[in-house]
Amino acid sequence: MTTTQTSPTKNTSSSFTHYLHSLSQTPQRLRKRMLATWTPDHELNQVRLRSGADMKRKLQWYDLIALGIGGMLGVGVFVTTGPVARSIAGPSVFISYIIAGVSALLSSLCYTEFSVQIPVAGGAFSYLRVTFGEFVGYFAGANILMEYVLSNAAVARTFTDYLCRTLGENDATCWRIEVEGLMKGYNMLDFPAVALVLLLTLCLCHSTKESSILNLIMTVFHVVFFGFIVIAGFYNGSGKNLVRPAGLAPFGVKGVLKGAARVYFSYIGYDSVSTMAEEIQNPSKSLPIGIVGSMVIVSLLYCLMALSLCIMVPYNEISEKASFSVVFEKIGWKWASNLVGAGASLGIVASLLVAMLGQARYLCVIARSHLVPSWLAKVHPSTGTPLNATLFLAGHWAWEATYTITQKKKILLSFIDSELTSHF
């Protein structure tokens, strides 16, 4: 019997040749992968199986409305309304909110249509992946993840500021720890923000339904708080302030449109509802109600908030910083300024919870496509939540929230403002 032995040198040469051949095929394979599109059936059935277990379908339409409201009703209206009313749109800032609300509503209708046809947790990433291919989907998904990581960290740090003011502390940095040796601007450690992120992470890892109930409770109190501001504004205000000292639109139509571009930032967050598609009992019915319903309610609240602010005092007397608190002090309701801080703190927690909820599902679905490590796509069999993705992102949120990133936030906000203004 004769045994044929292969020379090691020949094997090495053959392997190297095979490697070079595979390497030469990389451009074609990359082009094919970048332009490859998937059918909704493939996305719903085959790709979803890569998570190992299914997410539990427990959410109803009212859960989605609360999640949408919680995601949008953060501190945006408190931050943007004052500066826009004072320097950009004047008393017609409520018209700017109407225009921005209509624009956001049209965008939410697009999300509604896609989420009904492709009820998966990937949101915009899945829609673009099915329509334009993996490269466009991954590019959009990566940008969304980066936006959420940076904004969540900034929002968590803002929670510390508002909580300090609520408890009567004038210095917002009193709860932060200064560390010598670190670069200025990064040397104030914010452990309350880290604690908030970790507590919300534990809630999200435990159950989506329980997280939704927590958000529902916070959202109810937050809407009541908004209602108080609106009622107080109309009770103490005068319609004459809307036309003093230079009319309803002192900066003209251009100012109204520019103001709409600025206040549109307050509506960001409605896309998080579409990432809940795999956890809804009746997606085709509940998703349209949840997305559109939350958008209409938030638009109404924003317009009434802006109108009540401009009714209380003339637009040229509105402070650009802490506008609602300052206005309440001017009318003699100093105690209400602390209430504004408490309501804003509650809104921050709700918006942060919804943002963290949506971001983990974005990362989970991106991992199903093998565009990031596949272990991030795993869904825990007992809790039905994307546990690995949630914990991975929580580490990034906590790390970013620990350090003061003042200059980065200024640069980011100024970039967002210029981009929104030029786009609108």
C-alpha positions, 0 to 999 in steps of 0.5 A: 500500500502506497501512502501519498504525502503532501509537501508542507511547502506545497501546502503553504504555497497553495494556501497563500495562492488561495489567500491572494485569490480571496483578497483579489475578490474583496472589492467585488464582495464588498460592492455586493455586500454594500448594495445588497438589499433584503426582503421584509420576509427575510428580515422578519424571519431569518435575521431575527432568529440570530438573537436566539430568543424572541423579545416578549410581546407585551406592549399595548398602544397606550404604552407606545403613546407614553413612550413617545411622549416620554421620549420627546418631553425632555428639557428641549422646550425649556432650553429652546423656547426662551432664546427663540422667543427673545432673539429669533421669532418673537411672540410668534414662537408658538407658530414656529412650534406648529410648523416644526410639529407639522414637519415632525408629524410628516416624518413620523408618518414615514416611520409609521408606514415602514414600521407597519410593513417591517415590524422589527426592532431596528427602526431606521436601520432596518428600513434603510437596509431593506430599501437601499442596502447594508451600507446606507443602513449601517451608515445611518445606524452608526450615526444614530448610535453616536447621536444617542450616546453623546446626547444621553450622556449630556442629558444625564449630566443636565439632570444633576444641574436641574436636581441641584436647582430643585433642591435650592442649590444655586451652584449646579456643580456642588454635587460634582467632584473636582479631580486635580490633574485632569484637563480643565473641562473634564475634571468634574466627575458627575456621579449622580449622572452615573447612578441615574444611568445605572439605575435605568439600565437595571430597569431596562435589563429586567423587563421592557413592560415594567420599564414602560410602566415606569415611563407611563407613571413619569409621563402622567406626572410630567404632562400634569406639570406641563398643564400647570405651566400652561394654566398658570401662564394663561391665568397670569398673562395678558393677550396684549403681551403678544403684540408688544412691543413690535407686533406678533412677528417682529422678525418677520416670516424669516424669523418664524421659519428660522425659529421652527428650525431651532425648536424642531430639536425639541421633537427628537425622540419619536423614532424610539417608538418604532424600535419597539415593534417586536414587543407589541402585541398588535403592531399594525394597529398599535404602532400608528396610534402610538407614533402619531398620537404621541406626536400630536399630543406633544405638538399641542403641549409645546405650542401651548407652553410657548404661547403661555410664556409669551403671554406672561411677559413681552418677548423682549423681557424673556430671559434666554436662560431658564426662561420659565423660571425667570418669568415665574419669579417676575410675576411673583411666583418664586416657588413655581421656579423650583417646581419647573426644576422638578418637572424638568428633572422628571422629564429628563429621566423619562426621555433618558429611559426611552432613549436608552430603550431604543438605542439598545434595540438599534444595536441589537438589530445591527449585530444581527446583520453581523456589522458589529459583533454578533454577541450584541444581538443576543436576547435573554430568554427569560427577560426577553430584552437585548441584555448584552447590547443594553449593558454594553451601551450602558458602560459607554453612557456612564463613562461619557456622563462621568466627565464634563464635556462642556466644550464638546457640547457647545460645539455639538449644539452649535453644529446641530443648530447650523445644520437644522437652520440651513436644512429648514 
